[in-house]
Amino acid sequence: MSSQKYEPGKLNSILESLLEKKKSGILSLKTQVDRWHNQRSCILIVRNGALVYGDLNVSKIPSNQEICQMLGEKLKPNLINAALSVAIDKVTNSNSITELMELLTRMRVFTWQEAETFIANQVVLILEQFLPNPGQVKWQPSNDFDLSYGEDRHGLDWLYIKQQINLRQQKWAKYAPTIPSMDAIPFVSSEQLAKIGDRNVKQHLMGSADGKNTLLDIADKMGKDPLKVAKSYVTWAENGWINIGTTPQATDNQIVDHAKAKIQSIQNEIRSQDNSTAKGRAIHPGSGENLPIVLSVDDSAIIQISIKRALEQEYKVLLASKAEEALKMLHQNKVELLLLDLTMPDVDGLEFCKTIRKIDKFRELPIVMVTARDGLVNKMKGHIAGSSRYLTKPFQPEQLRQVVGEYIKKP
C-alpha cells in the first residue's frame, strides 16, 4: 500500500483488512484535521495478522532496548537499569525484542501480562485519537519487528482493544454536551478566574485554558489520560469556572480577558518577589551581585514564577519566553546553566538546543530540558540535540535545586 488519504471512520477498515490478511509491517499515520489542531503522527506495528505495538510522534522504530527501557521505567523503575544491563549481555540475537523481554520477565522485572496490558492500553489511546479523524496512511511490509507476547508468542488482543475503545467512547458520551469530544477547547475569563478559590486550579487554567489548546493538547502536555483530564474539566465547567468551545476562541474580548488575568497574576508575583528580595538585601547587602546565573526559557508565566521562586535564594535567575530573547541574554550574561522548555511558540526546543551547541562558547554550557513529555524517545532526542539533563514537569522545588546544584558547584 502506497501513501494514501482516508476519510473519518475509514481507518478501522484499513486496519482490519491488514489483520485479516495476516500481514506483517509498519502502518504510519498522520492526522489531517482542522488547521487549529496539532497534527499528530503515530506508528502501528502488525506481525502475522496481529497488532503488537503502537507509539505516538516517533521519527523511527524503537529498538529492543528502547522498548524494554520504556516498559521498565513505567512498570519497575527501580530495577530496569540494572536488569537491562545484565539481560543485554545474555541475548543471542542483539536485535530481538521478544528475547530481551523474555529475559526480563524471567528476572521478574515485569510479567508478560503487565507488558502486554501496558502496550495494549497505549494502542487504545492512539486509536482513540486517530479513528474518528481523516488522515494519511502509509504501509511498509516488514518482518524485522519480532515483538510478541507470552510463551505462545501471540499478538495483542484486537477484541480487547476494540472493547476498550468502545468503553471509552461511552464515557466520553456521558460528558457531552458539556465536553463534546477530546478536541473541545476550554477557555477561562478574568471574571471566572476571580471565582476560583483553589490556587492550583486557578494556576492550571491560566496556563492551559487559553482558548487555543484542546483537551487532548492539555492532557498531552500533562502526560495524562485525556479522559481523566476531561473529568476535572466537566466539574469546573459545571461550577461556572470555564467555558468549553469547539473552535479556537479568538475574539478581542476573550484575548483581552485572558491577557489581563495573566498580567495581573504576574504583576502580583513580581510585587511579592520584590518585597521578599528587598528584605533579603536588608539582611545580606549585595548578596545577589555575585550569584551564579541561571537562564530559564519557557513561555509559561506560571512555570517561570515557580522556577524563580525555587532558585532565587542561591542563584540569579534570568527569564526569557522566546528563543531570540534567550540568545541575546546568553551573549550578554555569564550564564552557568540553561533551563530550556521543549515546546516554545517561536522555535522547537530541540532545534534551539542544537543551535546553541554550534556556538563555541556554549559547547560546554549545561542545558537541562524541562518538559511535560517524559517518553524515552523524547529523552533520546534531547540527548542527541545536546542537552545535559531531562527534567519532567511537574517537579518539586527541591528536585529542581538538586539538578541545578549538580552542574553549578557552590563556592
Secondary structure as UniProt FT lines:
FT   STRAND          4..6
FT   TURN            8..9
FT   HELIX           11..20
FT   TURN            21..22
FT   STRAND          25..31
FT   TURN            35..36
FT   STRAND          41..47
FT   TURN            48..49
FT   STRAND          50..56
FT   HELIX           64..75
FT   TURN            77..79
FT   HELIX           80..90
FT   TURN            94..95
FT   HELIX           97..106
FT   TURN            107..108
FT   HELIX           112..130
FT   TURN            131..132
FT   STRAND          135..141
FT   TURN            150..153
FT   HELIX           158..175
FT   TURN            176..178
FT   TURN            182..183
FT   STRAND          185..187
FT   HELIX           190..195
FT   HELIX           199..208
FT   HELIX           215..222
FT   HELIX           226..238
FT   TURN            239..240
FT   STRAND          243..245
FT   HELIX           252..283
FT   TURN            285..290
FT   STRAND          293..297
FT   HELIX           301..311
FT   TURN            312..314
FT   STRAND          316..320
FT   HELIX           323..332
FT   STRAND          335..341
FT   HELIX           349..357
FT   HELIX           360..362
FT   TURN            363..364
FT   STRAND          367..371
FT   HELIX           376..385
FT   STRAND          389..392
FT   HELIX           397..407
//
